[in-house]
């Protein structure tokens, strides 16, 4: 299933989500496109007609009121993700980590199991095409 749809499902069910990614603007634009039904390219370019701007206005509160936390720091270790989560200071039930390379996934899985956080490794590049 599409990663953006899964994120939206989590947000609509009031699940606090922490998303580690490298381009939060792109993520917000993709979520707006998914929620509004407007083509992503039009949103990215800002080339919208009045009706589409109204759809964006009607969609934006979903994101404004959601417990979606985006972290775009470059993190290069399992320990770095764990520290960033622990320093976060907000209750989060679901953690999504994008574009992991050479990181000890098993250590992150053990950590998430120990603290009761749902953890998912994703590849946003694949879902953003």
C-alpha positions in Angstrom: 0.0 0.0 0.0 1.1 3.5 -0.7 3.2 5.0 2.2 1.4 8.4 2.0 -2.0 6.7 2.4 -0.7 4.7 5.4 0.6 8.0 7.0 -2.8 9.6 6.4 -4.6 6.6 7.9 -2.4 7.0 11.0 -3.1 10.7 11.2 -6.8 10.3 10.7 -6.9 7.7 13.5 -5.2 10.3 15.8 -2.0 8.3 16.1 1.0 10.4 16.9 3.7 9.8 14.2 7.3 10.7 14.1 8.7 10.6 10.6 12.5 10.8 9.9 13.0 12.0 6.4 15.2 14.3 4.4 12.6 16.5 2.8 9.6 17.6 4.9 8.4 20.1 2.3 8.0 17.3 -0.2 6.2 15.1 2.3 3.7 17.9 3.2 3.1 18.5 -0.5 2.6 14.8 -1.1 0.2 14.5 1.8 -1.8 17.5 0.6 -2.0 15.9 -2.9 -3.2 12.6 -1.4 -5.8 14.3 0.9 -7.1 16.7 -1.7 -7.0 14.5 -4.8 -5.0 17.2 -6.6 -2.1 16.1 -8.7 1.2 16.5 -6.9 2.9 18.3 -9.7 0.3 21.1 -9.6 0.8 21.5 -5.9 4.5 21.5 -6.2 4.4 24.2 -8.9 1.6 26.2 -7.2 -0.3 26.1 -10.5 -3.8 25.7 -9.0 -7.1 27.1 -10.0 -9.6 28.6 -7.5 -11.4 25.4 -6.9 -8.1 23.5 -6.2 -7.0 26.2 -3.8 -10.3 25.8 -2.0 -9.7 22.1 -1.8 -6.2 22.8 -0.3 -7.8 25.2 2.2 -10.3 22.5 3.2 -7.6 19.8 3.4 -4.9 21.8 5.3 -6.7 21.5 8.7 -6.3 17.8 8.7 -2.5 18.2 8.7 -2.6 21.2 11.0 -4.5 19.2 13.6 -2.5 16.0 13.2 0.1 14.7 15.5 2.7 14.5 12.7 6.2 15.3 13.7 8.9 15.5 11.0 12.6 15.3 11.7 14.9 16.1 8.8 18.2 15.8 10.7 20.9 13.6 9.0 21.3 10.6 11.4 23.9 7.9 10.7 23.4 5.4 13.4 20.7 3.4 15.3 21.8 5.2 18.4 21.3 8.5 16.7 17.6 7.6 15.9 17.1 6.4 19.5 18.6 9.5 21.0 16.5 11.8 18.7 13.4 9.9 19.7 14.2 10.1 23.4 15.0 13.8 23.2 11.8 14.5 21.3 9.6 15.4 24.3 6.3 14.5 22.7 4.3 11.2 22.9 4.8 9.2 19.7 3.3 5.8 19.0 4.5 5.3 15.5 8.0 5.9 14.1 8.7 5.9 10.4 12.3 6.0 9.2 13.1 6.7 5.6 16.2 6.0 3.5 18.2 3.9 6.0 21.6 2.7 4.8 24.2 0.9 6.8 22.2 1.3 10.0 21.7 -1.5 12.5 18.0 -2.2 11.9 17.9 -5.1 14.4 19.0 -2.7 17.2 16.2 -0.3 16.3 13.7 -3.2 16.2 14.8 -4.3 19.7 14.6 -0.8 21.0 11.0 -0.3 19.6 9.9 -3.6 21.0 11.3 -2.7 24.4 9.6 0.8 24.6 6.3 -0.2 22.8 6.7 2.0 19.8 5.6 0.8 16.4 8.6 1.1 14.0 8.5 1.0 10.2 11.3 1.3 7.7 10.1 3.0 4.6 11.5 4.2 1.3 9.7 7.5 0.5 11.5 7.8 -2.9 9.6 4.8 -4.1 6.3 6.1 -2.9 6.9 9.6 -4.2 7.2 8.5 -7.9 
